[in-house]
Every structure is written in C-alpha cells, then in structure tokens.
Amino acid sequence: MKVKYTPYTQLAEAWMQPGPFAKFTRTCVLWQIVKFAAYNLKIIKVVAKGH
C-alpha cells in the first residue's frame, strides 16, 4: 500500500483543503469590506424596525 502523504506534515492531518473561492474570500480585503458593510446594513435594518 502506497502512502499518499508524508507523515507528520501539515497535510497529514488535514481533512479538507479550502477551494480557490474560499481562499479568495478569506484573503481579499475588498470582499471583506463588502461583507462587513452588508452585515452592518442588516443590523441597522433590524434596529430601525425596533425603534
């Protein structure tokens, strides 16, 4: 039986590796700013309904 990875490396215990889109969303500052703004708008909407 052939081992597909080297033991005691970072990949040895990894179950899943993030895909290209997940890597992009985690590292792109512009995407994070857009998501931050969207969450803030949701919060403002909820607060505005309550007052």
Backbone atoms as SQL, in Angstrom:
CREATE TABLE atoms (id INTEGER PRIMARY KEY, chain TEXT, resi INTEGER, resn TEXT, atom TEXT, x REAL, y REAL, z REAL);
INSERT INTO atoms VALUES
  (1, 'A', 1, 'MET', 'N', 0.839, -1.182, 0.000),
  (2, 'A', 1, 'MET', 'CA', 0.000, 0.000, 0.000),
  (3, 'A', 1, 'MET', 'C', 0.883, 1.243, 0.000),
  (4, 'A', 2, 'LYS', 'N', 0.575, 2.159, -0.883),
  (5, 'A', 2, 'LYS', 'CA', 1.379, 3.358, -1.042),
  (6, 'A', 2, 'LYS', 'C', 0.774, 4.507, -0.231),
  (7, 'A', 3, 'VAL', 'N', 1.603, 5.191, 0.558),
  (8, 'A', 3, 'VAL', 'CA', 1.146, 6.329, 1.341),
  (9, 'A', 3, 'VAL', 'C', 1.122, 7.550, 0.438),
  (10, 'A', 4, 'LYS', 'N', -0.012, 8.283, 0.431),
  (11, 'A', 4, 'LYS', 'CA', -0.164, 9.421, -0.461),
  (12, 'A', 4, 'LYS', 'C', 0.365, 10.719, 0.142),
  (13, 'A', 5, 'TYR', 'N', 0.754, 10.713, 1.407),
  (14, 'A', 5, 'TYR', 'CA', 1.265, 11.910, 2.050),
  (15, 'A', 5, 'TYR', 'C', 2.409, 11.523, 2.975),
  (16, 'A', 6, 'THR', 'N', 3.183, 12.507, 3.326),
  (17, 'A', 6, 'THR', 'CA', 4.280, 12.279, 4.249),
  (18, 'A', 6, 'THR', 'C', 3.767, 12.458, 5.672),
  (19, 'A', 7, 'PRO', 'N', 3.981, 11.466, 6.536),
  (20, 'A', 7, 'PRO', 'CA', 3.506, 11.590, 7.915),
  (21, 'A', 7, 'PRO', 'C', 4.159, 12.767, 8.632),
  (22, 'A', 8, 'TYR', 'N', 3.443, 13.338, 9.595),
  (23, 'A', 8, 'TYR', 'CA', 3.913, 14.447, 10.421),
  (24, 'A', 8, 'TYR', 'C', 4.125, 15.731, 9.624),
  (25, 'A', 9, 'THR', 'N', 3.398, 15.894, 8.558),
  (26, 'A', 9, 'THR', 'CA', 3.412, 17.158, 7.835),
  (27, 'A', 9, 'THR', 'C', 2.078, 17.848, 8.060),
  (28, 'A', 10, 'GLN', 'N', 1.970, 19.067, 7.584),
  (29, 'A', 10, 'GLN', 'CA', 0.742, 19.820, 7.780),
  (30, 'A', 10, 'GLN', 'C', -0.437, 19.150, 7.073),
  (31, 'A', 11, 'LEU', 'N', -0.208, 18.523, 5.938),
  (32, 'A', 11, 'LEU', 'CA', -1.281, 17.887, 5.189),
  (33, 'A', 11, 'LEU', 'C', -1.675, 16.519, 5.734),
  (34, 'A', 12, 'ALA', 'N', -0.851, 15.959, 6.608),
  (35, 'A', 12, 'ALA', 'CA', -1.119, 14.621, 7.097),
  (36, 'A', 12, 'ALA', 'C', -2.422, 14.545, 7.892),
  (37, 'A', 13, 'GLU', 'N', -2.764, 15.611, 8.620),
  (38, 'A', 13, 'GLU', 'CA', -3.958, 15.577, 9.456),
  (39, 'A', 13, 'GLU', 'C', -5.096, 16.419, 8.895),
  (40, 'A', 14, 'ALA', 'N', -4.926, 16.976, 7.731),
  (41, 'A', 14, 'ALA', 'CA', -5.966, 17.835, 7.159),
  (42, 'A', 14, 'ALA', 'C', -7.041, 16.976, 6.506),
  (43, 'A', 15, 'TRP', 'N', -8.289, 17.249, 6.838),
  (44, 'A', 15, 'TRP', 'CA', -9.390, 16.508, 6.238),
  (45, 'A', 15, 'TRP', 'C', -9.823, 17.160, 4.943),
  (46, 'A', 16, 'MET', 'N', -9.944, 18.478, 4.971),
  (47, 'A', 16, 'MET', 'CA', -10.374, 19.188, 3.782),
  (48, 'A', 16, 'MET', 'C', -9.467, 20.386, 3.545),
  (49, 'A', 17, 'GLN', 'N', -9.212, 20.676, 2.309),
  (50, 'A', 17, 'GLN', 'CA', -8.469, 21.871, 1.948),
  (51, 'A', 17, 'GLN', 'C', -9.454, 22.847, 1.309),
  (52, 'A', 18, 'PRO', 'N', -9.352, 24.143, 1.641),
  (53, 'A', 18, 'PRO', 'CA', -10.280, 25.102, 1.046),
  (54, 'A', 18, 'PRO', 'C', -10.040, 25.241, -0.451),
  (55, 'A', 19, 'GLY', 'N', -11.116, 25.443, -1.179),
  (56, 'A', 19, 'GLY', 'CA', -11.025, 25.622, -2.617),
  (57, 'A', 19, 'GLY', 'C', -10.568, 27.025, -2.971),
  (58, 'A', 20, 'PRO', 'N', -10.424, 27.297, -4.255),
  (59, 'A', 20, 'PRO', 'CA', -9.941, 28.606, -4.682),
  (60, 'A', 20, 'PRO', 'C', -10.865, 29.758, -4.268),
  (61, 'A', 21, 'PHE', 'N', -12.180, 29.550, -4.338),
  (62, 'A', 21, 'PHE', 'CA', -13.100, 30.622, -3.957),
  (63, 'A', 21, 'PHE', 'C', -13.024, 30.904, -2.460),
  (64, 'A', 22, 'ALA', 'N', -12.921, 29.860, -1.653),
  (65, 'A', 22, 'ALA', 'CA', -12.812, 30.052, -0.209),
  (66, 'A', 22, 'ALA', 'C', -11.514, 30.783, 0.137),
  (67, 'A', 23, 'LYS', 'N', -10.432, 30.437, -0.518),
  (68, 'A', 23, 'LYS', 'CA', -9.165, 31.134, -0.283),
  (69, 'A', 23, 'LYS', 'C', -9.284, 32.603, -0.674),
  (70, 'A', 24, 'PHE', 'N', -9.975, 32.870, -1.789),
  (71, 'A', 24, 'PHE', 'CA', -10.166, 34.248, -2.236),
  (72, 'A', 24, 'PHE', 'C', -10.963, 35.044, -1.218),
  (73, 'A', 25, 'THR', 'N', -12.079, 34.468, -0.726),
  (74, 'A', 25, 'THR', 'CA', -12.930, 35.205, 0.205),
  (75, 'A', 25, 'THR', 'C', -12.240, 35.441, 1.543),
  (76, 'A', 26, 'ARG', 'N', -11.323, 34.584, 1.929),
  (77, 'A', 26, 'ARG', 'CA', -10.625, 34.746, 3.202),
  (78, 'A', 26, 'ARG', 'C', -9.480, 35.744, 3.124),
  (79, 'A', 27, 'THR', 'N', -8.940, 35.975, 1.942),
  (80, 'A', 27, 'THR', 'CA', -7.765, 36.820, 1.825),
  (81, 'A', 27, 'THR', 'C', -8.012, 38.154, 1.132),
  (82, 'A', 28, 'CYS', 'N', -9.127, 38.322, 0.442),
  (83, 'A', 28, 'CYS', 'CA', -9.396, 39.543, -0.313),
  (84, 'A', 28, 'CYS', 'C', -9.985, 40.610, 0.620),
  (85, 'A', 29, 'VAL', 'N', -9.256, 41.702, 0.807),
  (86, 'A', 29, 'VAL', 'CA', -9.698, 42.762, 1.703),
  (87, 'A', 29, 'VAL', 'C', -10.959, 43.430, 1.164),
  (88, 'A', 30, 'LEU', 'N', -11.041, 43.632, -0.134),
  (89, 'A', 30, 'LEU', 'CA', -12.218, 44.262, -0.727),
  (90, 'A', 30, 'LEU', 'C', -13.478, 43.432, -0.446),
  (91, 'A', 31, 'TRP', 'N', -13.384, 42.115, -0.587),
  (92, 'A', 31, 'TRP', 'CA', -14.522, 41.231, -0.305),
  (93, 'A', 31, 'TRP', 'C', -14.928, 41.344, 1.166),
  (94, 'A', 32, 'GLN', 'N', -13.963, 41.423, 2.065),
  (95, 'A', 32, 'GLN', 'CA', -14.268, 41.527, 3.490),
  (96, 'A', 32, 'GLN', 'C', -14.951, 42.850, 3.813),
  (97, 'A', 33, 'ILE', 'N', -14.571, 43.925, 3.135),
  (98, 'A', 33, 'ILE', 'CA', -15.218, 45.217, 3.337),
  (99, 'A', 33, 'ILE', 'C', -16.669, 45.157, 2.875),
  (100, 'A', 34, 'VAL', 'N', -16.912, 44.523, 1.733),
  (101, 'A', 34, 'VAL', 'CA', -18.276, 44.388, 1.219),
  (102, 'A', 34, 'VAL', 'C', -19.132, 43.574, 2.194),
  (103, 'A', 35, 'LYS', 'N', -18.621, 42.473, 2.684),
  (104, 'A', 35, 'LYS', 'CA', -19.376, 41.649, 3.632),
  (105, 'A', 35, 'LYS', 'C', -19.634, 42.396, 4.942),
  (106, 'A', 36, 'PHE', 'N', -18.646, 43.159, 5.406),
  (107, 'A', 36, 'PHE', 'CA', -18.794, 43.940, 6.624),
  (108, 'A', 36, 'PHE', 'C', -19.914, 44.965, 6.456),
  (109, 'A', 37, 'ALA', 'N', -19.937, 45.639, 5.319),
  (110, 'A', 37, 'ALA', 'CA', -20.979, 46.624, 5.043),
  (111, 'A', 37, 'ALA', 'C', -22.356, 45.958, 4.978),
  (112, 'A', 38, 'ALA', 'N', -22.436, 44.787, 4.359),
  (113, 'A', 38, 'ALA', 'CA', -23.712, 44.077, 4.255),
  (114, 'A', 38, 'ALA', 'C', -24.225, 43.689, 5.641),
  (115, 'A', 39, 'TYR', 'N', -23.349, 43.204, 6.503),
  (116, 'A', 39, 'TYR', 'CA', -23.774, 42.837, 7.857),
  (117, 'A', 39, 'TYR', 'C', -24.219, 44.075, 8.633),
  (118, 'A', 40, 'ASN', 'N', -23.519, 45.173, 8.466),
  (119, 'A', 40, 'ASN', 'CA', -23.905, 46.409, 9.155),
  (120, 'A', 40, 'ASN', 'C', -25.272, 46.884, 8.692),
  (121, 'A', 41, 'LEU', 'N', -25.553, 46.784, 7.389),
  (122, 'A', 41, 'LEU', 'CA', -26.872, 47.186, 6.894),
  (123, 'A', 41, 'LEU', 'C', -27.980, 46.312, 7.470),
  (124, 'A', 42, 'LYS', 'N', -27.705, 45.014, 7.617),
  (125, 'A', 42, 'LYS', 'CA', -28.694, 44.120, 8.223),
  (126, 'A', 42, 'LYS', 'C', -28.983, 44.526, 9.669),
  (127, 'A', 43, 'ILE', 'N', -27.931, 44.845, 10.403),
  (128, 'A', 43, 'ILE', 'CA', -28.093, 45.236, 11.801),
  (129, 'A', 43, 'ILE', 'C', -28.876, 46.548, 11.895),
  (130, 'A', 44, 'ILE', 'N', -28.542, 47.499, 11.046),
  (131, 'A', 44, 'ILE', 'CA', -29.247, 48.790, 11.056),
  (132, 'A', 44, 'ILE', 'C', -30.722, 48.582, 10.739),
  (133, 'A', 45, 'LYS', 'N', -31.010, 47.691, 9.809),
  (134, 'A', 45, 'LYS', 'CA', -32.399, 47.410, 9.436),
  (135, 'A', 45, 'LYS', 'C', -33.188, 46.828, 10.623),
  (136, 'A', 46, 'VAL', 'N', -32.585, 45.917, 11.337),
  (137, 'A', 46, 'VAL', 'CA', -33.245, 45.296, 12.493),
  (138, 'A', 46, 'VAL', 'C', -33.458, 46.330, 13.592),
  (139, 'A', 47, 'VAL', 'N', -32.450, 47.151, 13.848),
  (140, 'A', 47, 'VAL', 'CA', -32.563, 48.162, 14.909),
  (141, 'A', 47, 'VAL', 'C', -33.610, 49.200, 14.522),
  (142, 'A', 48, 'ALA', 'N', -33.649, 49.598, 13.251),
  (143, 'A', 48, 'ALA', 'CA', -34.615, 50.601, 12.797),
  (144, 'A', 48, 'ALA', 'C', -36.052, 50.086, 12.934),
  (145, 'A', 49, 'LYS', 'N', -36.274, 48.815, 12.720),
  (146, 'A', 49, 'LYS', 'CA', -37.623, 48.247, 12.862),
  (147, 'A', 49, 'LYS', 'C', -38.073, 48.260, 14.315),
  (148, 'A', 50, 'GLY', 'N', -37.114, 48.096, 15.216),
  (149, 'A', 50, 'GLY', 'CA', -37.456, 48.009, 16.642),
  (150, 'A', 50, 'GLY', 'C', -37.704, 49.356, 17.289),
  (151, 'A', 51, 'HIS', 'N', -37.270, 50.425, 16.666),
  (152, 'A', 51, 'HIS', 'CA', -37.418, 51.751, 17.299),
  (153, 'A', 51, 'HIS', 'C', -38.365, 52.614, 16.551);
